Amino acid sequence: MGTPLSANREPDKAQPVRWSAVAGIVGFLAIVELTSGILQGYYTPLMTDIARHLDIQDADVNWFEAAQLMVSALAVPLLASLGDIFGHKKMLLLSAIVTAVASWAVVFSGSFTTFLIAWALQGFYAVWLPLEIAIVFSRARKLGAPGPMTRRAAGLLVGALEFGVIAGALAGGALIGVFGGNLALTMMIPAVATTICIFAVAFGVPDDGQRNEAKIDGGGFGYLAVGLLLLTSGLSFLRINGPASPLVWSSLALGLAVLYMFYRHENKQADPLIDFKVLFARSMWPVQLTAGLFGVSVLGAQIPMSTFARTDPAVNGYGLGLSASGVSVIIGAYVLALLTGALLFPVAARRVGTRVTLIGASMLVGIGYLLFLPLHDSLAQVLANMMVAGLGSGALVAALPSAAAAAAPFHRTGMATGLTNAIKTIGGSFASAIFGLALIGQVARAVTDGSAENFAAPLAGYMVVWAICGGTAVVCALILFAVPRDALEDAPLSK
């Protein structure tokens, strides 16, 4: 067991010198996170346009998100673990290349199937932040202060991400009009950004030089992939065939059985894909469970919020009736709150501790979404609710990977930070599928001339979405009380 970090700190006055040693790396990584933000924000105000382009209902758009989140859930633990073996920079570069190719494929996809495949493969960007945190943590560890420096870097990187979301959302909503409704031309912007990202990683980010010399756990990845695909299939059958179908429950049962086999397999491996001994540590499991429940709101609720904002209240009796550019304003305000929360995270953690900061952030998310239940009739109400939830969400996005790094043995840093995103995306994937079920009941009312159908989802479905998002966030806050005091403040140098 190595010496705790706190015993190796130098005086605070040396911190600026240390930070300058990682500032250049963080700068290039910020370009990567800026691109990640563009990917997450740019398409959101275009979702209704994409749905009409592909001739699908609003609720069907949720399956794009569910597919992408499932790919992320598979790719993140694999690439994060491979980063511990072969180098975090190599895996960051590989994921950037895959994401860029997929982004260009989205531009030229004209059918539901091809768009779904391309959109899903874009999910490789989810591994970027965990790998970046691992790179910074590795460099900062050599300087003797991985905890404070990693938290500061995490706040800045998430700040860059959220700035990218704001810029992307505003640009996406505006450029669809500038380009005369040409969706393919509009969607070229994220593809160009991801291409630039490849060069930023290749030439601006050094190899951290850290390897744990483990072996690739191909069997574990196979079990994980099959288990998650079976669970996702079960949710798909639930939506398509209804709860009476035996396919639903057989798929879900088989998925759970395969994941149990995965757990048994991992416990027998010297170099597991997911180290359950680390995962079940008292300082780790509440952080990871929080990540999964947090994914419900931060990932699963994005598309429902977009479609609710564009629902015409004159026709349906609810919604805001906004255009794509109007939705981008809501997204911009929400992500500005995310940005603020991310930048305030290291400040709050320094004053009250990481554990208390995580609890407070979770409560803000819960309050923000639960406020939607009584308050959703006006733009002002929606903006206020989203900004409350956004402050907490921004802090959680920055805090979770750095908290996982602090709780993990050094040779499992990539796995631990990767798990926060993998479990978060799993939570978001299941939430997207469940929310799709909640929103599937369309209002089958024709427009006055009878030439088209109204594809809006029912208000009751949106109420279910908000209640689940708020409830899971409150549960997160309660779970985090199980973390030992001061357990997340710094990482051990070795284990």
Buried (B, 14 or more C-beta within 10 A) or exposed (E): EEEEBEEBBEEEEEBEEBBEEBEEBBBBBBBBBBBBBBBBBBBBBBBBBBBEBBEBBBBBBBBBBBBBBBBBBBBBBBBBBBBBBBBBBBBBBBBBBBBBBBBBBBBEBEEBEBBBBBBBBBBBBBBBBBBBBBBBBBBBBBBBBBBBBBBBBBBBBBBBBBBBBBBBBBBBBBBBEEBEEEBEBBBBBBBBBBBBBBEBBBEBBEEBEBBBEBEBBEBBBBBBBBBBBBBBBBBBBBBEEEEEBEBBBBBBEBBBEBBEBBBEBBEEBEBBBBBBEBBEBEBBBBBBBBBBBBBBBBBBBBBBBBBBBBBBEEBBEBBBBBBBBBBBBBBBBBBBBBBBBBBBBBEBBBEEBBBBBBBBBBBBBBBBBBBBEEEBEEBEBBBBBBBBBBBBBBBBBBBBBBBBBBBBBBBBBBBBBBBBBBBBBBBBBBBBBBBBBBBBEBBEEEEEEEEEEBBBBBBEBBBBBBBBBBBBBBBBBEBBEEBEEEBBBBBBBEE
